[in-house]
Amino acid sequence: MNPIYAALGTTIFTTMSGLATELGAINLGQGFPETDGFPEVRADAARAVMADSNQYAPMKGTAALRDAVAGFYGRTQGLSLDPAREVLITSGATEALAAALFALISPGDEVIVFEPMYDAYAPLIERAGGVVVRIRLSPPDWRFTEGQLTAAFSPRTKAVLLTTPNNPTTRLISREHWALLARFCAQHQAYVISDEVWEQVVFDGVRHVGVLNVPELTGLGVKIGSAGKIFALTGWKVGFVCASEALVTQIAKAHQFLTFATPPMLQTAVAFGLNLPDARFSDAVAELQRSRDLLMAGLEAEGFCTLPAEGTYFLNIDLPESGIALSATDFALRAVREVGVATIPLEAFCASGGLPLPVVRLCFAKSDATLQRGIEALKRARRLFV
């Protein structure tokens, strides 16, 4: 039995969703939309199942999808990608992360991560033989400092793994912080594996800046995207890796022995979707921003303190600033059991312990009716727990 996996327990997401189902609670915890995403993209997948091939797709992805990915990022982020050499299609972003880590690090290499972080990162790094080096970020800014980077980087640093926009903090990495990180990575020749699955879910007119937009990281940056997040079809598991030809070639060698290829009908539909008019994506983001604002306004009217929500499907509540003297885990467990609403404690995204993190995460990719019910339940929770 592998000790890395033997030591892992049930995730907080499984626990909270299970409690929500068992108790009939409103589930604002796990981060998936309440309704399926772009119907025209789903319709194209259905057409492709019957009209197109259902046999193995090319290992690196269909030419149509790689062309569409390059074109989409050219339009939306100003990137110039060679679809044949600098784009790889994977079975979801998590598989892309695994392939990148397995391909680029060796046993004993150190990989820097920023907590709170997506819970798959540490097990994947460790399974690849790497050593996890954690930098703990704090609310409300969630920004790393030069001092933290100085302490974390060493001669053994091989890569940095990060997320922007970040789940669970929702913050984007600014150009200033990209420049700071790039200075350290260039000095140590460390790769930057940038999980950018939320890149299309950015609010208030802010422009996403990813690793391939940073000239100082040319040849070191690996950008990972997700059709599941772009089209709100999280079950599809279609991911993208974009990097230099040398890095894509190496990552593809790991990918071919993980999943080899991704379902062709989904690749066809994603290619169709990426070529939709820009307004289609703007409308989807505007609807999510409206949901964010509805949830935020309802909570703040009750006296909750919400943290800045720059992107993703999530909004965070600062419990002490809301007058609630409970840990995030205690709040989450009491809220689901006593008032019938599931949330996620940000403590679950930190394996290093240390300072308490009394912040809970809510998912607002829900209907207005569900959000209103969630607001009412959280109002009862605050009145009960304060």
Long-range contacts (C-beta under 8 A, 24 or more apart in sequence): 2-127, 4-123, 4-126, 4-127, 5-123, 8-123, 11-119, 11-348, 12-332, 12-344, 12-345, 12-348, 13-119, 13-344, 13-348, 16-332, 16-336, 16-342, 16-343, 16-344, 17-342, 19-333, 19-336, 19-337, 19-342, 20-336, 20-342, 23-336, 23-337, 23-340, 24-340, 25-336, 25-340, 25-341, 25-342, 25-377, 26-340, 26-341, 26-342, 26-370, 26-373, 26-374, 26-377, 27-342, 27-363, 28-341, 28-342, 28-343, 28-362, 28-363, 28-364, 28-366, 28-370, 28-374, 29-332, 29-342, 29-343, 29-344, 29-361, 29-362, 29-363, 30-342, 30-344, 30-363, 31-167, 31-312, 31-313, 31-314, 31-363, 31-365, 32-234, 32-363, 32-365, 33-232, 33-234, 33-313, 33-365, 33-366, 34-365, 34-366, 34-367, 34-370, 35-367, 36-232, 36-233, 37-231, 37-232, 37-233, 38-231, 38-232, 38-233, 38-273, 38-276, 38-280, 38-284, 40-272, 40-273, 40-276, 41-231, 41-233, 41-269, 41-270, 41-272, 41-273, 41-276, 42-233, 42-269, 44-268, 44-269, 44-272, 44-273, 45-265, 45-266, 45-268, 45-269, 48-264, 48-265, 48-268, 48-269, 49-265, 52-264, 52-265, 52-268, 53-264, 54-264, 54-265, 55-264, 56-260, 56-261, 56-264, 57-89, 57-261, 57-262, 57-263, 57-264, 57-267, 58-261, 59-252, 59-255, 59-256, 59-260, 59-261, 60-87, 60-88, 60-89, 60-252, 61-87, 61-88, 61-89, 61-261, 61-262, 61-267, 62-89, 62-264, 62-267, 62-268, 62-271, 64-267, 64-268, 64-271, 65-89, 65-267, 65-268, 65-270, 65-271, 65-274, 67-271, 68-270, 68-271, 68-272, 68-274, 68-275, 69-225, 69-240, 69-242, 69-274, 71-274, 71-275, 72-274, 72-275, 73-212, 73-225, 73-242, 75-278, 76-200, 76-208, 76-278, 76-281, 77-199, 77-208, 77-210, 77-212, 77-213, 78-213, 79-212, 79-213, 79-242, 81-212, 81-242, 82-245, 85-245, 85-248, 85-249, 86-242, 86-243, 86-244, 86-245, 86-248, 87-240, 87-241, 87-242, 87-248, 88-240, 88-241, 88-242, 88-248, 88-251, 88-252, 88-255, 89-238, 89-239, 89-240, 89-241, 89-262, 89-267, 90-238, 90-239, 90-240, 90-241, 90-255, 90-258, 90-259, 90-262, 91-237, 91-238, 91-239, 91-258, 91-259, 91-261, 91-262, 91-263, 92-226, 92-228, 92-237, 92-238, 92-239, 93-195, 93-197, 93-224, 93-225, 93-226, 93-228, 93-229, 93-239, 94-120, 94-124, 94-239, 95-237, 95-239, 95-255, 95-258, 95-259, 96-224, 96-239, 96-240, 96-241, 96-251, 96-255, 97-121, 97-124, 97-161, 97-193, 97-195, 97-224, 98-124, 98-127, 98-128, 98-254, 98-258, 99-241, 99-251, 99-252, 99-254, 99-255, 99-258, 100-193, 100-222, 100-224, 100-241, 100-251, 100-254, 101-125, 101-128, 101-130, 101-159, 101-161, 101-193, 102-127, 102-128, 102-254, 102-258, 103-250, 103-251, 103-253, 103-254, 104-158, 104-159, 104-191, 104-193, 104-222, 104-247, 104-250, 104-251, 105-129, 105-130, 105-158, 105-159, 106-158, 108-156, 109-156, 109-157, 109-158, 109-159, 110-154, 110-156, 110-157, 110-158, 111-157, 111-158, 111-159, 111-160, 111-161, 112-152, 112-153, 112-157, 112-159, 112-160, 112-161, 112-190, 113-160, 113-161, 113-162, 114-144, 114-162, 114-163, 114-166, 115-349, 115-350, 115-351, 115-352, 116-166, 116-168, 116-169, 116-346, 116-349, 116-350, 116-357, 117-163, 117-349, 117-350, 118-163, 118-167, 118-195, 118-349, 119-348, 119-349, 121-161, 122-351, 125-161, 130-158, 130-159, 131-156, 133-157, 134-351, 134-352, 136-350, 136-352, 136-354, 136-355, 137-169, 138-355, 139-169, 139-307, 139-316, 139-318, 139-357, 139-359, 140-307, 140-308, 140-318, 141-171, 142-166, 142-169, 142-171, 143-171, 143-177, 144-177, 144-180, 144-181, 146-180, 149-180, 149-181, 149-184, 150-184, 153-184, 153-187, 153-188, 153-190, 155-188, 157-188, 157-190, 158-190, 158-191, 159-190, 159-191, 159-192, 159-193, 160-185, 160-190, 160-191, 160-192, 160-193, 161-193, 161-195, 162-192, 162-193, 162-194, 162-195, 163-194, 163-195, 163-196, 163-197, 163-198, 164-194, 164-195, 164-196, 164-198, 164-199, 164-208, 164-209, 164-210, 165-198, 165-199, 165-201, 165-202, 165-208, 165-310, 165-311, 165-312, 166-198, 166-311, 166-312, 167-198, 167-312, 167-314, 168-312, 168-314, 168-316, 168-344, 168-346, 168-349, 168-361, 169-307, 169-316, 169-346, 170-307, 170-308, 170-309, 170-310, 170-311, 170-312, 170-314, 170-315, 170-316, 171-308, 171-310, 171-311, 172-202, 172-206, 172-208, 172-209, 172-310, 172-311, 173-209, 174-209, 175-209, 178-209, 178-211, 178-213, 178-214, 178-217, 179-214, 179-216, 182-214, 182-216, 182-217, 183-216, 185-216, 185-217, 185-220, 186-216, 186-217, 186-220, 189-220, 190-220, 191-220, 191-221, 191-222, 191-247, 192-217, 192-220, 192-221, 192-222, 193-222, 193-224, 194-221, 194-222, 194-223, 194-224, 195-224, 196-223, 196-224, 196-225, 197-224, 197-225, 197-226, 197-228, 197-229, 197-239, 198-229, 198-311, 198-312, 199-225, 199-229, 199-230, 200-229, 200-230, 200-281, 200-284, 200-285, 201-229, 201-285, 201-288, 201-311, 201-312, 201-313, 202-285, 202-310, 202-311, 203-285, 203-288, 203-289, 203-292, 203-309, 203-310, 203-311, 204-289, 204-310, 206-310, 206-311, 208-311, 212-242, 212-243, 218-244, 219-244, 219-246, 219-247, 222-247, 222-251, 227-266, 227-270, 227-273, 227-274, 230-273, 230-274, 230-281, 231-270, 231-273, 232-284, 232-365, 236-266, 236-270, 237-262, 238-262, 238-266, 238-267, 238-270, 288-313, 288-364, 288-365, 291-364, 291-365, 291-366, 291-368, 291-371, 292-364, 294-364, 294-368, 294-371, 294-372, 295-362, 295-364, 295-371, 295-374, 295-375, 298-371, 298-372, 298-375, 299-375, 299-378, 302-375, 302-378, 302-379, 302-382, 303-382, 304-378, 304-382, 307-359, 313-363, 313-364, 313-365, 314-361, 314-362, 314-363, 314-364, 315-361, 315-362, 315-364, 316-346, 316-359, 316-360, 316-361, 316-362, 317-343, 317-359, 317-360, 317-362, 317-378, 318-358, 318-359, 319-358, 319-359, 319-360, 320-358, 322-382, 323-382, 323-386, 324-358, 324-382, 324-385, 324-386, 326-358, 326-385, 327-356, 327-358, 328-357, 328-358, 328-359, 328-360, 331-358, 331-360, 331-381, 331-385, 332-360, 334-381, 334-385, 335-360, 335-377, 335-378, 335-381, 338-381, 338-384, 339-377, 339-378, 339-380, 339-381, 339-384, 340-377, 341-374, 341-377, 341-378, 341-381
